[in-house]
Amino acid sequence: MSKSLRCLSLVLLSSAVLVAADSSWSGTWKFDPAQSTVSTAPESAKELTVTIRPIGNDIFEVAFKGTTNAGAPYARKYTVPQAGGPSTYVEGGPVIAGSSEMTKRVDKDHREIITTTSEGKQVMWNRVGVSEDGKTLTASVTRLGNDGKQMTAKQVFVKQ
């Protein structure tokens, strides 16, 4: 499996909820691999729990805790403005080294996250949404591989 595909899997797992805003986003979400299409690479997450919570001033904290397919711990934490904007990392960092992530609020239930390299090239587009009933969160990502070809994947989380 290519390095790009492994990275795409981690990006899904860690970027899936860069998007806390309304009460429908807040809470604890558990990764559902049966409904998702992700990598089986050792570096990819096998189990993942995401917690989204308001921390004041229209800022939300997004924290990831889990285990990779190889059994290693995985953790990442950052903040993002409710209205959208750049991610600020508290623990870990962007999955693509040297990149930045910008969240755009599409509507109350949908966000778009664009990852840009330090050279200004957009390399990943992640669309995340909460279901109407507020019980599932789905992330669909497209990423440019090292060969310039697009790869896509989907990740589903269930509210706990």
C-alpha positions in Angstrom: 0.0 0.0 0.0 1.4 3.4 -1.0 2.5 6.0 1.5 -0.1 8.4 0.1 -2.9 5.9 0.8 -1.7 5.3 4.3 -1.5 9.1 4.9 -5.0 9.5 3.4 -6.3 7.1 6.0 -4.8 9.0 8.9 -6.0 12.3 7.4 -9.5 11.0 7.4 -9.2 9.8 11.0 -7.7 13.1 12.1 -9.4 15.6 9.9 -12.8 14.1 9.9 -14.0 16.4 12.6 -12.0 19.6 12.3 -15.4 21.1 12.4 -17.1 21.6 15.7 -19.8 24.3 15.6 -23.4 23.7 16.6 -24.6 21.4 19.3 -25.1 18.6 16.8 -21.3 18.5 16.4 -20.5 18.5 20.2 -20.0 15.2 22.0 -18.1 12.0 21.7 -18.0 10.1 18.4 -16.7 6.6 17.8 -15.2 5.4 14.5 -17.3 2.7 12.7 -15.0 0.8 10.4 -17.8 -1.4 9.0 -19.4 1.7 7.4 -16.1 3.2 6.4 -13.6 2.8 3.6 -10.1 3.3 5.0 -6.6 1.9 4.7 -5.4 -1.3 6.4 -1.9 0.0 6.5 -0.1 -0.4 9.9 0.0 3.4 10.4 -3.7 3.8 9.9 -6.1 4.0 12.8 -7.9 0.9 13.8 -9.9 2.4 16.7 -10.7 6.1 17.2 -12.8 8.2 19.5 -13.3 11.9 18.8 -14.5 14.4 21.4 -15.7 17.8 20.3 -16.4 20.5 22.9 -16.8 24.2 23.1 -14.0 26.0 25.0 -15.3 29.6 24.8 -15.1 32.6 22.5 -16.8 30.6 19.7 -13.8 28.2 19.7 -14.2 24.4 19.8 -11.6 21.8 20.8 -11.4 18.6 18.8 -9.5 15.7 20.4 -8.7 12.3 18.9 -7.6 9.2 20.8 -7.1 5.8 19.3 -4.9 3.0 18.2 -3.3 2.3 14.8 -3.6 -1.1 13.0 0.0 -1.8 14.3 -1.2 -1.3 17.9 0.5 2.1 18.5 -1.4 4.9 20.3 -2.7 7.8 18.2 -3.6 11.2 19.6 -4.2 14.6 18.2 -5.9 17.7 19.5 -6.6 21.2 18.0 -9.0 24.1 18.2 -11.0 25.6 15.4 -13.4 28.7 15.3 -17.1 28.0 15.2 -17.5 30.0 12.0 -14.6 28.3 10.3 -10.9 29.2 10.0 -7.5 27.7 10.6 -6.8 24.8 12.9 -4.5 25.5 15.9 -2.7 22.4 17.1 -2.4 21.7 20.9 -1.2 18.1 20.5 0.2 16.5 17.4 0.0 18.4 14.1 -1.3 18.2 10.5 -1.0 14.7 9.1 0.9 16.1 6.1 4.0 17.7 7.5 4.4 21.4 6.8 0.8 21.8 5.7 -2.0 23.9 7.1 -5.7 23.1 7.4 -8.5 25.7 6.9 -12.2 24.9 7.7 -15.1 26.5 5.9 -18.6 26.4 7.3 -20.9 25.4 4.5 -24.1 25.3 6.6 -25.0 24.2 10.1 -24.4 20.5 9.4 -21.5 20.6 6.9 -17.9 21.7 6.8 -15.2 21.7 4.2 -11.5 21.3 5.2 -8.8 22.2 2.7 -5.2 21.2 3.4 -2.6 23.3 1.7 1.2 22.8 1.6 3.7 25.4 2.7 4.1 26.3 -1.0 0.4 27.1 -1.3 -0.7 24.0 -3.2 -4.0 22.5 -2.2 -3.6 18.8 -1.7 -6.6 17.6 0.2 -10.3 18.3 0.3 -12.4 16.9 3.1 -16.2 17.3 3.3 -17.7 16.5 6.7 -21.3 16.4 7.7 -23.6 15.4 10.6 -26.7 13.4 9.7 -30.2 15.0 10.1 -30.9 12.9 13.2 -27.5 13.9 14.7 -26.4 10.3 15.2 -23.6 9.9 12.5 -20.8 12.1 11.2 -19.4 11.2 7.8 -16.2 12.5 6.3 -15.4 12.1 2.6 -11.9 13.1 1.5 -10.1 13.5 -1.7 -6.3 13.7 -1.7 -3.6 14.0 -4.3 -1.1 11.2 -4.1 2.6 11.5 -4.6 1.9 10.6 -8.3 -0.6 13.5 -8.6 -3.6 11.1 -8.9 -6.6 11.6 -6.7 -7.5 9.1 -4.0 -10.8 9.1 -2.1 -12.0 7.5 1.1 -15.0 7.7 3.5 -15.1 7.6 7.3 -18.2 7.2 9.5 -18.4 8.0 13.2 -21.4 7.2 15.5 -22.4 9.5 18.3 -22.0 8.0 21.8 
